[in-house]
Amino acid sequence: MSEERLEDYILGHISEEPEYLRLITRSTNLDVLNPHMLSGHLQGRVLSMLGRMLRPRRVLELGTYTGYSALCLAEGAEEVVTIERNDELEERIKHNLSLSPFGGKVRPLTGDALAIVPQLEGLFELVFIDADKREYNDYLDVVLPKVPAGGWIAADNTLWDGHVADPAYDHDKQTLGLRAFNDRVAADKSLATVILPVRDGLTLIQKLR
Ligand SMILES: C[S@@+](CC[C@H](N)C(=O)[O-])C[C@H]1O[C@@H](n2cnc3c(N)ncnc32)[C@H](O)[C@@H]1O
């Protein structure tokens, strides 16, 4: 069976994508560069479910893009702080947040996550890493002190279309960044780690101590 057919079947048998998220997908596809970066229906419902399961008080997201995943995470959280480096997206993010009943829980920040995260006060029970693939280990360095023992980190795209396990990509910087991240979290005994082969790979990590 083709992958598309199975994906259609899955999408037909999970919770519906809310209308405001469909609108965000449509406008992102029409007006924004690299629309494939948006989480989409399946991953969005996975993030929403993670929020419902883990009930984090505060969520931190690295890589807002057009706000889709932040709104999914906001369904189960009290507050989502989300950081986007591309300031051209600022007005679009604000507008997209205003379309959702959960938009009021999302605090968008503009700038480099590596500079902003160390300045943030307090802890985040869940962090979603979804920014520059070359910087995943740098994000982990700044994020780990902000996660309490028992808290979680989810990292997107960690299989990178299978490139992480393909020697043909040994010189690709994004692949190398993700491999280094995957190797590090697997080896770190203070973390519990699993990779879900959802979409492009979603790694779930619990900080044990
Ligand atoms: C894959 S997209 C995020 C998709 C979004 N989380 C979603 O699921 O709809 C990655 C985003 O990270 C942003 N980004 C890359 N490096 C960053 C950094 N160091 N700090 C903040 N944002 C960054 C990019 O500009 C881009 O918009």
The ligand as a MOL file (V3000), in Angstrom:
LIG
                    3D

  0  0  0     0  0            999 V3000
M  V30 BEGIN CTAB
M  V30 COUNTS 27 29 0 0 0
M  V30 BEGIN ATOM
M  V30 1 C 10.3480 23.8930 11.1420 0
M  V30 2 S 9.9590 25.5770 11.3710 0 CHG=1
M  V30 3 C 8.9100 25.5270 12.7980 0
M  V30 4 C 7.5510 24.9390 12.5030 0
M  V30 5 C 6.5460 25.1270 13.6070 0
M  V30 6 N 7.0650 24.6890 14.8980 0
M  V30 7 C 5.3210 24.3140 13.2610 0
M  V30 8 O 5.3080 23.1110 13.5960 0
M  V30 9 O 4.3990 24.8220 12.6350 0 CHG=-1
M  V30 10 C 11.4670 26.2030 12.0390 0
M  V30 11 C 11.4390 27.6660 12.4280 0
M  V30 12 O 12.5280 27.9070 13.3150 0
M  V30 13 C 13.0160 29.2100 13.0930 0
M  V30 14 N 14.3790 29.2720 13.6460 0
M  V30 15 C 15.5240 28.7490 13.1280 0
M  V30 16 N 16.5590 28.9730 13.9520 0
M  V30 17 C 16.0600 29.6540 15.0320 0
M  V30 18 C 16.6470 30.1480 16.2240 0
M  V30 19 N 17.9520 30.0010 16.4920 0
M  V30 20 N 15.8270 30.7960 17.1000 0
M  V30 21 C 14.5040 30.9340 16.8500 0
M  V30 22 N 13.8900 30.4800 15.7270 0
M  V30 23 C 14.6720 29.8360 14.8350 0
M  V30 24 C 12.9320 29.3680 11.5770 0
M  V30 25 O 12.9370 30.7260 11.2110 0
M  V30 26 C 11.6160 28.6370 11.2580 0
M  V30 27 O 10.5320 29.5250 11.1960 0
M  V30 END ATOM
M  V30 BEGIN BOND
M  V30 1 1 1 2
M  V30 2 1 2 3
M  V30 3 1 2 10
M  V30 4 1 3 4
M  V30 5 1 4 5
M  V30 6 1 5 6
M  V30 7 1 5 7
M  V30 8 2 7 8
M  V30 9 1 7 9
M  V30 10 1 10 11
M  V30 11 1 11 12
M  V30 12 1 11 26
M  V30 13 1 12 13
M  V30 14 1 13 14
M  V30 15 1 13 24
M  V30 16 1 14 15
M  V30 17 1 14 23
M  V30 18 2 15 16
M  V30 19 1 16 17
M  V30 20 1 17 18
M  V30 21 2 17 23
M  V30 22 1 18 19
M  V30 23 2 18 20
M  V30 24 1 20 21
M  V30 25 2 21 22
M  V30 26 1 22 23
M  V30 27 1 24 25
M  V30 28 1 24 26
M  V30 29 1 26 27
M  V30 END BOND
M  V30 END CTAB
M  END
